[in-house]
Amino acid sequence: MANLSWIAIIAAAAAGFVVGGIWYGPLFGKAWMAEHGCTEEELKEGNFVLIYGATFVFSIVSAIFLGHLLAHFGEMSIRSTMMISVGVALGFVVPAIGTNHLFSRASVKLFAIDAGYWLLFYAAMGGVFVFLG
């Protein structure tokens, strides 16, 4: 891999993880649950160690690959770093979840909630790589 900073990778993963906590918590948590047809009580039945642990591992994987991609471009401006970071979400992640939402007959509202999260997730990671990468 190109020269990657493990501190930046862990910080980027944490930033994305925090975005998710805020996005699916106080900002859109109730709307997301309503679109899924579930309640807080039902969500509390899940294995939180597994769910949050695996989610953080997935965030680390995303941060590693975004960091790897950015490292190959060498020294970049803040604008370029953010364009690539958000571009990954717009060009790859959002269309992929859009396809999944279409086939699962999910609502446009749920798609907007999930797509918005991924845009901010990658923007937050890009921001960390701007300052620590």
C-alpha positions as CSV (number, residue, x, y, z in Angstrom):
1,M,0.0,0.0,0.0
2,A,1.0,3.6,-0.4
3,N,2.2,5.4,2.7
4,L,-0.8,5.3,5.0
5,S,-1.1,6.7,8.5
6,W,-2.7,4.2,10.8
7,I,-3.6,7.1,13.1
8,A,-5.5,8.7,10.2
9,I,-7.2,5.5,9.3
10,I,-8.4,4.8,12.9
11,A,-9.5,8.5,13.2
12,A,-11.3,8.4,9.8
13,A,-13.1,5.2,10.8
14,A,-14.1,6.7,14.1
15,A,-15.3,9.9,12.4
16,G,-17.5,7.8,10.1
17,F,-18.8,5.8,13.0
18,V,-19.7,9.0,15.0
19,V,-21.5,10.4,11.9
20,G,-23.6,7.2,11.9
21,G,-24.4,7.5,15.6
22,I,-25.6,11.1,15.1
23,W,-27.3,10.4,11.8
24,Y,-29.2,7.3,12.8
25,G,-29.7,8.6,16.4
26,P,-31.0,12.1,17.0
27,L,-31.2,13.3,13.4
28,F,-33.0,10.5,11.5
29,G,-33.3,7.6,13.9
30,K,-37.1,7.8,14.4
31,A,-37.7,8.3,10.7
32,W,-35.3,5.4,9.8
33,M,-37.1,3.1,12.3
34,A,-40.5,4.1,10.9
35,E,-39.4,3.4,7.3
36,H,-38.2,0.0,8.5
37,G,-41.4,-0.6,10.5
38,C,-39.5,-1.3,13.7
39,T,-39.5,0.0,17.2
40,E,-36.8,0.9,19.7
41,E,-37.7,-2.1,21.7
42,E,-37.2,-4.4,18.7
43,L,-33.8,-2.8,18.0
44,K,-32.7,-3.3,21.7
45,E,-33.1,-7.1,21.1
46,G,-30.0,-7.1,18.8
47,N,-26.5,-8.1,19.8
48,F,-25.0,-4.6,20.1
49,V,-21.4,-5.9,20.6
50,L,-21.6,-7.7,17.3
51,I,-23.5,-5.0,15.5
52,Y,-21.3,-2.0,16.6
53,G,-18.1,-4.1,16.6
54,A,-18.6,-5.3,13.0
55,T,-19.8,-1.8,12.0
56,F,-16.5,-0.3,13.3
57,V,-14.5,-3.0,11.5
58,F,-16.3,-2.2,8.3
59,S,-15.5,1.5,8.9
60,I,-11.8,0.6,9.3
61,V,-11.9,-1.3,6.0
62,S,-13.5,1.7,4.3
63,A,-10.9,4.0,5.8
64,I,-8.1,1.8,4.7
65,F,-9.2,1.7,1.1
66,L,-10.1,5.4,0.9
67,G,-6.7,6.2,2.5
68,H,-5.0,3.9,0.1
69,L,-6.7,5.6,-2.9
70,L,-5.9,9.1,-1.6
71,A,-2.3,8.2,-0.9
72,H,-1.7,7.2,-4.6
73,F,-2.5,10.8,-5.7
74,G,0.3,12.2,-3.5
75,E,0.0,15.8,-2.2
76,M,-3.5,17.1,-2.9
77,S,-5.5,20.2,-2.1
78,I,-8.3,20.0,0.4
79,R,-10.8,20.4,-2.4
80,S,-9.4,17.5,-4.4
81,T,-9.3,15.2,-1.3
82,M,-12.9,16.0,-0.5
83,M,-14.0,15.6,-4.1
84,I,-12.5,12.2,-4.3
85,S,-13.9,11.2,-0.9
86,V,-17.4,12.3,-1.6
87,G,-17.0,11.0,-5.2
88,V,-16.5,7.5,-3.9
89,A,-19.8,7.7,-2.1
90,L,-21.6,9.3,-5.0
91,G,-20.1,7.1,-7.7
92,F,-20.0,3.7,-6.0
93,V,-21.8,3.5,-2.6
94,V,-25.0,5.5,-3.3
95,P,-25.8,3.7,-6.6
96,A,-25.1,0.3,-4.9
97,I,-27.5,1.0,-2.0
98,G,-30.0,2.6,-4.5
99,T,-30.1,-0.6,-6.4
100,N,-30.6,-2.6,-3.2
101,H,-33.4,-0.2,-2.1
102,L,-35.1,-0.5,-5.5
103,F,-35.2,-4.3,-5.4
104,S,-36.3,-4.4,-1.8
105,R,-39.0,-1.9,-2.6
106,A,-37.7,0.5,0.1
107,S,-39.1,4.0,0.1
108,V,-37.4,7.0,-1.4
109,K,-37.3,8.5,2.1
110,L,-35.3,5.5,3.4
111,F,-33.0,5.8,0.4
112,A,-32.5,9.5,1.1
113,I,-31.7,8.8,4.8
114,D,-29.2,6.0,3.9
115,A,-27.6,7.8,0.9
116,G,-27.2,11.0,3.0
117,Y,-25.4,9.0,5.7
118,W,-22.9,7.5,3.3
119,L,-22.2,10.9,1.7
120,L,-21.4,12.3,5.2
121,F,-19.5,9.2,6.2
122,Y,-17.1,9.6,3.3
123,A,-17.0,13.4,3.7
124,A,-16.0,12.9,7.4
125,M,-13.3,10.4,6.5
126,G,-12.0,12.7,3.8
127,G,-11.9,15.5,6.2
128,V,-9.8,13.4,8.6
129,F,-7.4,12.5,5.8
130,V,-7.1,16.2,4.9
131,F,-5.9,17.0,8.4
132,L,-4.1,13.8,9.4
133,G,-3.4,11.9,6.2
